[in-house]
Amino acid sequence: MTLLAQSQHVATGNPLINIGVFALFIVATMAVVVKVTRKTSQKGTDFYTGGASFPGWQNGLAISGDYLSAAAFLGVTGAIAVYGYDGFLYSIGFLIALLIALVLVAEPLRNTGKFTMADVLSFRMKQKPVRMAAALSTLSVCLFYLIAQMAGAGGLVALLLGVSGAKAQAAVVAVVGMLMIVYVLVGGMKGTTYVQMIKAVLLVGGSLAITLLTFWSIKGGFNAVLESAQNFRTAYDGADVLGPGLKYGKNDLTKIDFISLGLACGFGTSGLPHVLMRFYTVPTAKEARRSATWTIGIVAFFFLMTVVMGYGAAALVGPEEILSAPGGVNSAVLLLASAVGSTYFMAIISAIAFATILAVVAGLAITASASVAHDIYNSIIRNGEATEEEQVRVSRITVVVIGVLAIVLGIGAIGQNIAFLVALALGIAAAANLPTILYSLYWPRFNTTGALFSIYGGLLTSVVLIIFSPAVSGAPNSFLGEGVDFAWFPLTNPSIIAIPAGFLMGIIGTFLGKADEFPLKTAEMEVRSLTGVGVEKAVSH
């Protein structure tokens, strides 16, 4: 039959219609941001946490919206469509990672902190050095994550506008960066939260529509989708998309890379500051737990649908059409929307993906700006004496700087698989943040020296190995291209080395350094993290 014929020349529709749908979504979400933030004050609690006023179900939606980024919607489905079983690792890894984060880290972290991850890591230690280390780690993770979202935006809009030139895609990335800056400057955390809630509903609803239309196009249910994908690929190049090894099974080195990627996906979320920061937007520990319940349900449902959408794209579009489209592997779900629906449906799905990118980059910018203003400016430079109005002002300046930097780096990353880029950010978070968070929450002997060793050790190990890996140079799909080659580290993801290094450095630093003389703080942190006693009073102040 002619699944092969079905894959030819999937239309991207009228660029004017696509732009119109995009503009409608942008205007609508901006109107929501303006309306919900009209009464927002210049207090830090309002700008960073939305006044800690969101009920659990709303925050659960917002966390889902923050977590389900372009990597989940575009990158994961594309990876499954092209690499089959090996791409499915991303779905499993991202879901399991969220369960680990919500069960092990989220509530104790929320009970102990106020605005940022550094509040927790410095709670019972020397404030300035630990806050500086945590802030630098937060900025590094946010920047890598932002690069992924920007790259996805460039490929997405390039596909819809039918442009493939580097300059045109760079202009798209610049526009996304400027929109992100406006969203955050106007809305703060409260506006961003509402955008993330809307985006979560739209994303899950759009994915459900694509999934049902895929079942309608390929009669016979889930098994028929898998069989159709395999039949198409067998006729195309004979590859097995239902078994492991298509991407990571070529040799022993790629198998090790597969394990490293799994570690990054599995443990990275527990160290992602922009996801963990969302738990500061609820008023009580009970609502934090309710947030977790909603988040797990929504995210699990979504990642089940990515399997259908990924294999559906493999069956109805095909790898050649996907890889040759502007945006490459990230275009799979959009081409599937066109194949099972219409060009108008594709425009709507693309607008949802665009809203996804805007919501996530806004959340990342909020987190980065809070870290600079609250941890570096107020706690280190001003010794805790800066007013909340000053901190908000510094946050706004930081948003602009971060936005410009993300635009520049995002232009360089256009064409990369978004899920792969996010996996690098997850690797940094898992190596630098997770060991320090777990040691701070659950190891009473852990001290300032251990925290600094753990954060800087994990961060530097990750960044150095990434810089000198095939992800940056020496490979056809590397950041700098094949023509530049200074890679000596053979793996594309450093987590198999960097995560153990972060944990080990924390232990070494703890035994080398002197014990911190804050026994009351240690006891208070243990009680607050496990019970939530005292946290409501701390947050209200």
C-alpha positions as CSV (number, residue, x, y, z in Angstrom):
1,M,0.0,0.0,0.0
2,T,1.4,2.7,-0.2
3,L,2.5,4.0,3.1
4,L,5.5,5.2,1.0
5,A,3.2,7.3,-1.1
6,Q,1.5,8.7,1.9
7,S,4.8,10.1,3.1
8,Q,5.5,12.1,0.0
9,H,5.2,15.8,0.1
10,V,3.5,16.4,3.4
11,A,2.1,19.9,3.1
12,T,2.9,22.6,5.6
13,G,0.0,24.8,4.6
14,N,-0.3,28.5,3.8
15,P,2.4,30.5,5.7
16,L,0.0,33.4,6.1
17,I,-2.6,31.1,7.8
18,N,0.2,29.7,10.0
19,I,1.3,33.2,11.0
20,G,-2.3,34.2,11.8
21,V,-2.8,31.2,14.1
22,F,0.5,32.0,15.8
23,A,-0.5,35.6,16.3
24,L,-3.9,34.6,17.7
25,F,-2.3,32.4,20.3
26,I,0.3,35.0,21.3
27,V,-2.3,37.8,21.6
28,A,-4.6,35.5,23.7
29,T,-1.9,34.4,26.1
30,M,-0.5,37.9,26.5
31,A,-4.1,39.1,27.3
32,V,-4.3,36.5,30.0
33,V,-0.9,37.5,31.4
34,V,-1.8,41.2,31.5
35,K,-5.2,40.5,33.2
36,V,-3.9,38.1,35.9
37,T,-1.0,40.4,36.8
38,R,-2.8,43.7,36.9
39,K,-2.9,43.6,40.7
40,T,0.6,42.1,41.1
41,S,2.8,44.2,43.4
42,Q,6.5,44.7,43.1
43,K,7.2,42.3,46.0
44,G,9.6,39.4,45.5
45,T,7.0,36.9,46.6
46,D,4.7,38.0,43.8
47,F,7.3,38.1,41.1
48,Y,9.1,34.8,42.0
49,T,6.3,32.6,43.4
50,G,3.0,34.3,42.4
51,G,2.4,35.0,46.1
52,A,2.4,31.3,46.9
53,S,-1.4,31.4,46.2
54,F,-2.0,28.6,43.7
55,P,-4.1,25.5,44.7
56,G,-2.6,22.1,44.1
57,W,-4.5,21.3,40.9
58,Q,-3.5,24.6,39.3
59,N,0.1,24.2,40.3
60,G,0.0,20.6,39.0
61,L,-1.1,21.8,35.7
62,A,1.6,24.5,35.7
63,I,4.3,22.0,36.7
64,S,3.1,19.8,33.8
65,G,3.3,22.8,31.5
66,D,6.8,23.6,32.7
67,Y,8.0,20.0,32.4
68,L,6.4,19.1,29.1
69,S,8.7,21.2,27.0
70,A,9.5,21.3,23.3
71,A,11.8,18.4,24.0
72,A,8.9,16.3,25.1
73,F,6.5,17.2,22.3
74,L,8.8,17.7,19.4
75,G,12.1,16.0,20.3
76,V,10.8,12.8,21.9
77,T,8.2,12.0,19.2
78,G,10.8,12.7,16.6
79,A,13.3,10.4,18.2
80,I,10.7,7.6,18.4
81,A,9.7,8.2,14.7
82,V,13.3,8.0,13.5
83,Y,15.0,5.7,16.0
84,G,12.1,3.6,17.3
85,Y,12.8,1.8,20.5
86,D,15.9,3.8,21.2
87,G,13.9,7.1,21.0
88,F,11.4,5.6,23.4
89,L,14.1,5.8,26.1
90,Y,13.4,9.5,26.4
91,S,9.7,8.9,27.2
92,I,10.5,6.4,29.9
93,G,13.4,8.4,31.2
94,F,11.5,11.7,31.5
95,L,8.5,10.1,33.2
96,I,10.6,8.0,35.7
97,A,12.7,11.1,36.4
98,L,9.6,13.1,37.4
99,L,8.4,10.3,39.8
100,I,11.9,10.3,41.5
101,A,11.9,14.1,41.8
102,L,8.4,14.3,43.2
103,V,8.8,11.5,45.7
104,L,12.3,12.1,46.9
105,V,13.0,15.8,46.5
106,A,10.1,18.1,45.8
107,E,8.2,18.4,49.1
108,P,11.3,18.5,51.4
109,L,12.8,21.1,49.2
110,R,9.6,23.1,49.2
111,N,9.3,22.9,53.0
112,T,12.9,24.2,53.5
113,G,13.1,27.0,50.9
114,K,11.4,30.2,50.0
115,F,12.3,31.3,46.5
116,T,15.2,29.3,45.0
117,M,17.1,26.0,45.3
118,A,20.0,27.9,46.9
119,D,17.7,28.6,49.9
120,V,17.8,24.9,50.7
121,L,21.4,24.2,49.9
122,S,22.6,27.1,52.1
123,F,20.0,26.6,54.9
124,R,22.4,25.1,57.5
125,M,25.7,26.1,55.9
126,K,27.8,29.2,55.2
127,Q,25.5,31.4,53.1
128,K,27.6,33.2,50.6
129,P,29.8,30.5,49.1
130,V,27.1,28.0,48.9
131,R,24.6,30.5,47.4
132,M,27.1,31.6,44.8
133,A,27.8,27.9,43.8
134,A,24.1,27.1,43.6
135,A,23.3,30.2,41.6
136,L,26.0,29.4,39.0
137,S,24.8,25.9,38.7
138,T,21.2,27.1,38.3
139,L,22.2,29.5,35.6
140,S,24.2,26.8,33.7
141,V,21.3,24.4,33.7
142,C,18.8,27.1,32.7
143,L,21.0,28.3,29.9
144,F,21.4,24.8,28.4
145,Y,17.7,24.2,28.7
146,L,17.0,27.5,27.0
147,I,19.3,26.7,24.1
148,A,17.2,23.6,23.5
149,Q,13.9,25.5,23.5
150,M,15.3,28.2,21.2
151,A,16.6,25.6,18.7
152,G,13.1,24.0,18.7
153,A,11.4,27.3,18.0
154,G,13.7,27.9,15.0
155,G,13.0,24.6,13.5
156,L,9.2,24.8,14.2
157,V,8.5,28.1,12.7
158,A,10.9,27.5,9.8
159,L,8.8,24.4,8.9
160,L,5.6,26.3,8.9
161,L,6.9,29.3,7.0
162,G,8.7,27.0,4.5
163,V,12.1,28.7,5.2
164,S,15.3,26.7,5.5
165,G,18.0,29.4,5.3
166,A,20.2,30.0,8.4
167,K,19.3,33.7,8.5
168,A,15.6,33.1,8.5
169,Q,15.7,30.6,11.3
170,A,18.0,32.9,13.3
171,A,15.4,35.6,12.9
172,V,12.8,33.2,14.3
173,V,14.9,32.4,17.3
174,A,15.4,36.1,18.0
175,V,11.7,36.7,17.9
176,V,11.0,33.9,20.4
177,G,13.7,35.3,22.7
178,M,12.1,38.8,22.6
179,L,8.6,37.4,23.3
180,M,10.0,35.4,26.2
181,I,11.5,38.6,27.7
182,V,8.2,40.4,27.3
183,Y,6.2,37.6,28.9
184,V,8.4,37.6,32.0
185,L,8.8,41.3,32.4
186,V,5.0,41.8,32.2
187,G,3.8,38.8,34.0
188,G,6.3,37.5,36.5
189,M,5.6,34.1,38.0
190,K,1.9,34.6,38.3
191,G,1.5,35.4,34.6
192,T,3.9,32.7,33.6
193,T,2.0,30.2,35.8
194,Y,-1.3,30.9,34.0
195,V,0.4,30.6,30.6
196,Q,1.8,27.2,31.7
197,M,-1.6,26.0,32.8
198,I,-3.2,27.0,29.5
199,K,-0.3,25.5,27.6
200,A,-0.6,22.1,29.5
201,V,-4.3,21.8,28.7
202,L,-3.7,22.7,25.0
203,L,-0.7,20.4,24.7
204,V,-2.4,17.4,26.2
205,G,-5.6,18.1,24.2
206,G,-3.7,18.5,21.0
207,S,-1.7,15.3,21.6
208,L,-4.9,13.4,22.3
209,A,-6.4,14.7,19.0
210,I,-3.3,13.6,17.1
211,T,-3.4,10.2,18.8
212,L,-7.0,9.6,18.0
213,L,-6.6,10.7,14.4
214,T,-3.6,8.3,14.1
215,F,-5.8,5.4,15.3
216,W,-8.4,6.5,12.8
217,S,-5.9,6.6,10.0
218,I,-4.3,3.2,10.9
219,K,-7.2,0.9,11.7
220,G,-6.6,-1.8,14.3
221,G,-5.4,0.0,17.4
222,F,-2.0,0.3,19.0
223,N,-0.6,-3.0,17.6
224,A,-1.6,-1.9,14.1
225,V,0.4,1.4,14.6
226,L,3.5,-0.5,15.6
227,E,3.1,-3.0,12.7
228,S,2.6,-0.2,10.2
229,A,5.7,1.6,11.4
230,Q,7.8,-1.6,11.1
231,N,6.4,-2.4,7.7
232,F,7.2,1.1,6.4
233,R,10.7,0.9,7.8
234,T,11.3,-2.6,6.5
235,A,10.5,-1.4,3.0
236,Y,12.5,1.8,3.4
237,D,15.8,0.5,4.8
238,G,15.2,-2.7,6.6
239,A,15.7,-1.2,10.1
240,D,14.0,-2.7,13.2
241,V,12.2,0.1,14.9
242,L,10.6,-2.2,17.5
243,G,13.8,-3.5,18.9
244,P,16.8,-1.7,20.6
245,G,20.0,-0.7,18.9
246,L,19.0,1.5,15.9
247,K,20.8,4.5,17.4
248,Y,22.7,3.2,20.4
249,G,23.5,-0.4,19.4
250,K,26.2,0.1,16.8
251,N,29.1,-0.8,19.1
252,D,30.1,-0.9,22.8
253,L,30.7,2.8,22.9
254,T,27.2,3.7,21.8
255,K,25.8,1.2,24.3
256,I,27.7,3.0,27.1
257,D,26.4,6.3,25.7
258,F,22.9,4.8,26.0
259,I,23.4,4.1,29.7
260,S,24.8,7.6,30.2
261,L,21.8,9.1,28.5
262,G,19.5,7.0,30.7
263,L,21.2,8.2,33.9
264,A,20.8,11.8,32.7
265,C,17.1,11.4,32.0
266,G,16.4,9.4,35.1
267,F,18.1,11.6,37.7
268,G,18.3,15.0,36.0
269,T,14.8,16.2,36.7
270,S,15.5,16.0,40.5
271,G,18.0,18.8,40.1
272,L,16.1,21.0,37.6
273,P,15.7,24.3,39.4
274,H,12.9,25.6,37.2
275,V,10.7,22.6,38.0
276,L,11.6,22.5,41.7
277,M,10.9,26.2,42.1
278,R,7.3,25.6,41.1
279,F,6.6,24.0,44.5
280,Y,7.1,27.4,46.1
281,T,4.0,28.7,44.5
282,V,1.6,26.7,46.7
283,P,0.5,27.8,50.2
284,T,0.9,24.5,52.1
285,A,2.7,21.2,52.1
286,K,-0.7,19.5,51.5
287,E,-1.2,21.5,48.3
288,A,2.4,20.6,47.3
289,R,1.5,16.9,47.5
290,R,-1.7,17.5,45.6
291,S,0.4,19.2,42.9
292,A,2.6,16.1,42.6
293,T,-0.5,13.9,42.2
294,W,-1.9,16.0,39.4
295,T,1.5,16.3,37.7
296,I,2.2,12.6,37.6
297,G,-1.2,11.8,36.1
298,I,-0.9,14.4,33.4
299,V,2.7,13.7,32.4
300,A,2.2,9.9,32.4
301,F,-0.8,10.3,30.1
302,F,1.1,12.6,27.8
303,F,4.2,10.3,27.5
304,L,1.9,7.3,26.6
305,M,0.7,9.4,23.7
306,T,4.2,10.2,22.5
307,V,4.7,6.5,21.7
308,V,1.6,6.5,19.5
309,M,2.5,9.8,17.9
310,G,6.1,8.7,17.3
311,Y,5.4,5.4,15.7
312,G,2.4,7.0,13.9
313,A,4.9,9.5,12.3
314,A,7.2,6.6,11.4
315,A,4.3,4.8,9.6
316,L,2.5,7.8,8.0
317,V,5.3,10.2,7.2
318,G,8.6,8.2,7.2
319,P,12.2,9.0,8.3
320,E,13.2,10.5,4.9
321,E,10.4,13.1,4.9
322,I,11.1,13.9,8.6
323,L,14.8,14.4,8.3
324,S,14.6,16.4,5.1
325,A,12.1,18.9,6.5
326,P,13.2,22.2,8.0
327,G,13.7,21.4,11.7
328,G,14.7,17.8,10.9
329,V,13.8,15.2,13.5
330,N,11.9,17.8,15.5
331,S,9.3,18.2,12.7
332,A,7.9,14.7,13.0
333,V,4.8,15.4,15.1
334,L,3.9,18.4,13.0
335,L,4.1,16.4,9.8
336,L,2.0,13.7,11.4
337,A,-0.6,16.4,12.2
338,S,-0.7,17.4,8.6
339,A,-0.9,13.7,7.4
340,V,-3.8,12.7,9.7
341,G,-5.6,16.0,9.7
342,S,-5.1,19.0,7.5
343,T,-2.8,21.9,7.1
344,Y,-5.1,23.9,9.3
345,F,-4.9,21.3,12.0
346,M,-1.1,21.4,11.6
347,A,-1.1,25.1,12.1
348,I,-3.1,24.8,15.4
349,I,-0.7,22.0,16.6
350,S,2.3,24.2,15.7
351,A,0.8,27.1,17.6
352,I,0.4,24.9,20.6
353,A,4.1,23.8,20.3
354,F,5.0,27.4,20.0
355,A,3.1,28.2,23.2
356,T,4.9,25.3,24.8
357,I,8.2,26.8,24.0
358,L,7.2,30.3,25.2
359,A,5.9,29.0,28.5
360,V,9.0,26.9,29.2
361,V,11.5,29.6,28.3
362,A,9.5,32.0,30.5
363,G,9.7,29.6,33.4
364,L,13.4,29.2,32.9
365,A,14.0,32.9,32.7
366,I,12.1,33.5,35.9
367,T,14.2,30.9,37.7
368,A,17.5,32.3,36.4
369,S,16.5,35.8,37.3
370,A,15.4,34.8,40.8
371,S,18.7,33.1,41.3
372,V,20.7,36.2,40.3
373,A,18.6,38.7,42.2
374,H,17.8,36.7,45.4
375,D,21.0,34.6,45.8
376,I,23.7,36.7,44.2
377,Y,22.5,40.3,44.5
378,N,20.6,40.3,47.7
379,S,22.4,37.6,49.7
380,I,25.9,38.1,48.6
381,I,26.4,41.6,47.2
382,R,23.9,43.4,49.5
383,N,24.3,41.0,52.5
384,G,20.6,40.4,52.7
385,E,19.7,44.1,52.9
386,A,18.2,44.7,49.4
387,T,14.6,45.6,49.3
388,E,12.2,43.4,47.4
389,E,11.7,46.2,44.8
390,E,15.5,46.2,44.2
391,Q,15.5,42.5,43.8
392,V,12.7,42.6,41.3
393,R,14.5,45.3,39.3
394,V,17.7,43.2,39.2
395,S,15.5,40.2,38.1
396,R,14.1,42.1,35.2
397,I,17.6,43.2,34.0
398,T,18.7,39.6,34.3
399,V,15.8,38.4,32.2
400,V,16.9,40.7,29.4
401,V,20.5,39.5,29.6
402,I,19.6,35.8,29.7
403,G,17.2,36.3,26.8
404,V,19.9,37.8,24.6
405,L,22.4,35.1,25.5
406,A,19.9,32.4,24.8
407,I,19.1,33.9,21.4
408,V,22.8,33.9,20.4
409,L,23.4,30.3,21.6
410,G,20.1,29.1,20.3
411,I,20.9,30.2,16.8
412,G,24.0,28.0,16.9
413,A,22.0,25.0,18.0
414,I,19.4,25.1,15.2
415,G,18.9,21.6,13.7
416,Q,20.0,19.7,16.8
417,N,17.5,17.2,18.3
418,I,15.8,19.1,21.2
419,A,15.5,16.0,23.4
420,F,19.2,15.4,23.0
421,L,20.0,19.0,24.0
422,V,17.7,18.8,27.1
423,A,19.5,15.6,28.1
424,L,22.7,17.6,28.3
425,A,21.0,20.1,30.7
426,L,19.6,17.1,32.7
427,G,23.1,15.7,32.9
428,I,24.4,18.9,34.4
429,A,21.5,19.1,36.9
430,A,22.0,15.5,37.9
431,A,25.7,15.9,38.5
432,A,25.9,19.3,40.1
433,N,22.5,19.8,41.9
434,L,21.1,16.4,42.8
435,P,24.0,15.1,45.0
436,T,24.1,18.4,46.9
437,I,20.3,18.4,47.4
438,L,20.2,14.8,48.7
439,Y,23.2,15.3,51.0
440,S,21.7,18.6,52.4
441,L,18.3,17.0,53.1
442,Y,19.3,13.6,54.3
443,W,23.0,13.6,55.6
444,P,23.4,15.6,58.8
445,R,27.2,15.5,58.6
446,F,27.3,17.2,55.2
447,N,29.0,20.6,55.4
448,T,29.9,23.7,53.4
449,T,33.1,22.2,51.9
450,G,31.2,19.2,50.8
451,A,28.5,21.3,49.2
452,L,31.1,23.4,47.2
453,F,33.0,20.3,46.2
454,S,29.8,18.6,45.0
455,I,28.3,21.5,43.1
456,Y,31.5,22.7,41.4
457,G,32.8,19.2,40.9
458,G,29.7,18.0,39.2
459,L,29.2,21.2,37.3
460,L,32.8,21.5,36.0
461,T,33.0,17.8,35.1
462,S,29.8,17.9,33.1
463,V,30.6,21.1,31.3
464,V,34.2,20.2,30.5
465,L,33.2,16.7,29.2
466,I,30.4,18.2,27.1
467,I,32.7,20.8,25.5
468,F,35.2,18.2,24.6
469,S,32.6,15.6,23.4
470,P,31.2,14.8,19.9
471,A,28.1,16.9,21.0
472,V,30.1,20.1,20.4
473,S,32.7,19.2,17.7
474,G,34.0,16.5,15.4
475,A,30.7,14.9,14.4
476,P,28.3,15.6,11.5
477,N,25.5,16.7,13.8
478,S,27.7,18.4,16.4
479,F,27.2,22.0,17.6
480,L,30.2,23.3,15.6
481,G,30.0,20.7,12.8
482,E,32.4,18.1,11.6
483,G,34.9,20.6,10.2
484,V,36.0,21.6,13.7
485,D,37.3,18.8,15.9
486,F,38.7,19.1,19.4
487,A,36.7,16.2,21.0
488,W,38.7,13.8,23.1
489,F,35.8,12.5,25.3
490,P,34.0,9.8,23.3
491,L,30.5,10.0,24.7
492,T,27.9,12.5,23.7
493,N,26.4,12.6,27.2
494,P,28.8,12.9,30.3
495,S,26.4,11.6,33.0
496,I,28.0,8.2,33.5
497,I,31.1,10.0,34.6
498,A,29.8,13.3,35.9
499,I,27.0,12.0,38.2
500,P,29.2,9.7,40.3
501,A,31.8,12.5,40.3
502,G,29.3,14.9,41.9
503,F,28.4,12.4,44.6
504,L,32.0,11.4,45.3
505,M,33.2,15.0,45.5
506,G,30.5,15.8,48.0
507,I,31.8,12.9,50.3
508,I,35.4,13.9,49.8
509,G,34.7,17.6,50.6
510,T,32.7,16.7,53.7
511,F,35.5,14.7,55.2
512,L,38.2,17.2,54.2
513,G,36.3,20.3,55.5
514,K,35.4,21.4,59.0
515,A,32.0,20.7,60.4
516,D,29.6,23.7,60.2
517,E,28.8,25.1,63.6
518,F,25.0,25.4,63.0
519,P,23.5,22.4,65.0
520,L,20.2,24.2,65.6
521,K,19.9,25.0,61.9
522,T,20.6,21.3,61.1
523,A,17.8,20.2,63.5
524,E,15.4,22.8,62.2
525,M,16.1,21.8,58.6
526,E,15.4,18.1,59.4
527,V,12.1,18.9,61.1
528,R,10.9,21.4,58.4
529,S,11.9,19.2,55.5
530,L,10.1,16.1,56.8
531,T,7.1,17.7,58.4
532,G,6.6,21.2,56.9
533,V,6.3,22.7,60.4
534,G,7.1,26.4,60.3
535,V,7.2,26.6,56.5
536,E,3.9,28.5,56.1
537,K,5.1,31.2,58.4
538,A,8.5,31.4,56.6
539,V,6.8,31.7,53.2
540,S,4.4,34.4,54.3
541,H,7.3,36.5,55.4
